[in-house]
């Protein structure tokens, strides 16, 4: 069986889904794998409580648009009713629209994934040189997916572990990149809070670097606030057990909830929240010659084109374009 047009993409976040969409559009046989229960990665939306469900964006909170390439995607998502403008700043308006998913940030990923072969709850164990194809993508249950190209969009430390057996030369500075951590509190309230202007509050030097009111944003019909601890606070408390870290976040959050109370809350750990350095190119590509033809590995994600939603999208698009170009050149 020929695998000359098969591409496996590891990671069903925005970068991986954009790459998959673009490659599928150009006729490639694309499979997207993700270890999580759903698509989205950092575009994470969680529902808490019953019967009145509170909805939280607990990863990426919003996004802006600065490039014409990303603007075309956002225009399509807007027409499709997937995203809408939230506001134009959380202090003085700066003219840059902040966009959100209409049903939470994960709705963007679900929109992109709807016509793709996406397999969640699927853990990739390794990428190695193949027998019937340039690459074999090996799953934890020993299933092997042959491919001519593999696009890896998970955090770089996880990427490194997958590529150990691939026999590739990858710049050490790329695979040893570090990430800030985030500890998060998702708080369901008994009444609406007053969180900054438009429901958003930012201060990178405070205990909380971000506070987002999902009710004011229009995502949740129940008062629900996302608290992201700052990178420094998260690092200082990373080794605390869950109960102590959860309690400390609730105590700090009380300063912002003077007229309401927490009904229930959840505590989240986000190990690879934000890359501490950005690779100077939108993706990194390695091409090998094999008995089965050229084999391409493309590394992409928000560590390449910027730690924001737009950066992840542009990195995924760049990886798809490079895969196409490398295979066409051979």
Phi, psi and omega in degrees: 000136180276137177243026189293341180242019184262131178233131173253131179245128182257113182113118181256034169279189185299317182299313180294320181290323176295315178299317180296315179302313183293318180291319178298322178300328180266017169092008178278150175273103190248134173235130179251130181243139177212139181284344182282173180282340181214176180274163173129321184061242179290342174279074190251126177235132183234144178248133186230133173096162180200142004277337178277109188268127173272139182245131182236131158275115185244001170251244175298138187259331181192178174210159175245170181233121180238339185248149178296330180295313181288328179301325179295319177297313184294324176299319179293319179294324179294314178298327181279357180076023182268323180232163176207163177284136176267304182195187179232039177134157183252001170235248170281139178299131181253004177090351180261119180294137170260120182258150176223159172290137183301320179250029185104158185297331180295340180296334177294314179295319179297323178297316181291327186277351193298333181244018180251159174274092182248127181242106179271176185053036184234112185261122177277131182265319184196160169242127183220165176298138187263176176259305180269356182208166180301325183232145167245125174262116187258126178269168183292343177265014178078002172298141181240127176249109178287149180203152173274331179221148177229130175250121184250120185239007179284169179307147190300323175299325176289323176301317180304315182295329179286332187264001183305320183265009183273351178057053181240152173264108180245134178308125181305324181296335180284313186276353176254014179300145181253165181227143169290152178257156176224128168260136187229148175241128174250112189244121172272130187249161179277343176203163182300143176267174173240096185247101175055196177272130181069006179095013178234144181216129182229136173197099185296344183258003180264178175302316177255123176279337179211137169230126182235125179269101183293336176288312178295328178291337182092013180273322185245138175275351178248138178306122186208125185236134176262125176247120173255118175292151180294159178305319182291315179297320180296319178295316181298330185249010186299324182273359174294148175290162187303319183296317181290318179295320179298314181296321180295321178293319179297321179296316179292325182292335183301332179295339182258002186234048187297327186252015180209171183229155177279123177277312177207159181208160176231152181246135182229143172249134181231095187293314183252069187281308186218125178296138181276346175216154184244130177293140188289351178244155184288347174197169177232128187234137175234132179239134178243157170261134179222171177298338181262010181105185182292145176235134185240135169242125178239129176255131185213173179136187186283356173280357184252309186251014178117142186278047178227170182302315181298319179299317179298318180296314181294325178294317178297319179295320179295320179296317178298318180295319179292321177300312178301315183294317181295318180290324178291331183283346181250000000 
